[in-house]
Amino acid sequence: MSTDESTQQPVEEAPVHAPRRRYGAAALRGLTGLLVVGLAGGTAWAVDLLPVEEAGGGAARELSVVPSSVGIVCPGPAQLADPDASTDPAFDPTPVGTVTAFGGVVLTPATVGPSPVRLLDGATPDGVTVTPQGGHGVARGRVAGPVTLAASPAPDGTAALGGAVVSTTTAGDLRGLAGASCATPSAGQWLLGGTTTRGASTRLVVQNPSRTAAVVDVELWGPGGRVEAAGPTTMTIPAGGQSSRLRESVAPEQRLLAVKVVARGALVTSYLQVGALDGLRPTGVDLASATSPAPRQVVSGVTTTGPGAGPRLDVLVPVPEAGAEEAASTEPVPVTVTVLGAHGRVLVPGAEQLEAVPGQIVSLDLDALEGGRYTVVVDAAVPVVTSVTVVRPGTDGDDRAIVAGNVAPVPGTSLVASPAGVRRTLVLAAVPGDLSAVPGAALGTGVPVDDDGAPLAVATRRVEVDLVGVDGRVVATRPVDVPVGGTTVLGVDAAAPGVDVAAVVVRTVGDGPGVAWSLEASADALDGTADGLLTVLAPVVGDVVSRSVVVRPSQGF
């Protein structure tokens, strides 16, 4: 069985010319605070400040610059845990093929070049079509490997781009939708939602779009604390490539598994592919996206078909870094869990408070929730990492969606790109800072009421939803009043009949709390289960991109 896979293609370096005059070298030397890690095509994957050394002869100045290009990295296709294993033809693990679709969008005023979609090594992939930018820039197509999407920010630094990849397998061991939004490379990520019990598989994939190799330290955490891996704890990720390892080979029989990735030498992206079999019955596959610890995490797009469907919330309080107070790493941390339904808070007995020991994953069963869509808010006095695993039952198998928690939403514009071949449902919730004031009702009792039995009014937060077609133009704009402290939905396909929606853009209107949202993607299974395949795509926030550089006078050679 192969547990370590790396892919790399040669990256052609641009020639470097010596400066003709001394001031040229001095100018380069003056930018001592600037580090650019880039793709062969020139995308600035990161612009970070290096430590500024003490020097005499002039004060350093910090300046803001707008990079010429920014980019995101997308997951690759779903794959079997052991694709080379021989099998009896009567029990073929792949009776149908897997189709992997990519979708990307760049909102104006940012722009795209002639080849904004690239493979990790900088080559142009086959099968991806880029729409000429008469409106927003849209790229779509089937892909056979991981790709990147780049855009040029507007002169003021405005840049909003998003992408997503969904692998669809309607039957077999990979039965399900395995999807995730594309991500911005960083030096560290947390991944939660893995499992390595019998029949389950968790593959860690780390991607490096830069022109320098990265060395990645990998930590594993389970219900009992840190897991001592029975194998290497570092990975070398080639420049313009990716590496993957099966976690069950080094940490078997972990019911719950979290992975911490810390990169050196270059910034990376990472994700988990999690799948399981119950004997010969597939029980779902999905991609677990990376997240960052925060005292409040919001999980949007928690869907269930009703009691017994088995949504599960996982919570991990990361162990503080060396130097933190000793007591903080040993005392249980109180965690508050708030479930937001269609009419406000849903009061689930025994599910509103839990304690989490730092370094130990704790899970909360949400199996009693009635059929519908929910938002789960997790609050603690210290940063936490969260995810919810959702199960979609089917005839010949089940599917699962692993929904990562994100930091509390802020007002503004955010977007999700949608690949082709799925149905789309928008799930939204306005999340106020104080959730205790939100009307609540006990599970199964419906609408919250006052002491006289009259329904309690719930405030709303207005958003405008733009639906972008494959030509880059907005085909429909829908105003949505989102309940403050509640969850609502918008059927994207019904809102734009007959249109293949390539992207969804959500803008908050006026004052009010931030709106957490996600795009639920579904498809029919080969066994006839309608919407039996499921994944949830997280939005990205539009931002003004600027980077700080330190400039100091040259001291000569």
CORKA-V193996 format. One record per helix or strand of 3 or more residues. SS is the DSSP state (a for helix, b for strand). FROM is the first residue (numbers start at 1). TO is the last residue. If there is no record, write none. Layout:
<<SS;FROM;TO> <SS;FROM;TO>>
//
This chain:
<<b;4;8> <a;22;30> <b;34;38> <b;44;49> <b;61;65> <b;70;73> <a;89;91> <b;99;107> <b;117;119> <b;128;130> <b;137;142> <b;147;152> <b;158;169> <b;176;181> <b;188;194> <b;200;208> <b;214;222> <b;225;227> <b;234;237> <b;241;246> <a;247;249> <b;257;264> <b;268;278> <b;281;289> <b;294;304> <b;312;316> <a;326;329> <b;332;341> <b;344;347> <b;353;357> <b;362;365> <b;372;392> <b;399;404> <b;413;417> <b;423;430> <a;435;437> <b;440;442> <b;460;469> <b;474;484> <b;487;491> <a;492;495> <b;501;508> <b;515;523> <b;533;538> <b;547;551>>
//
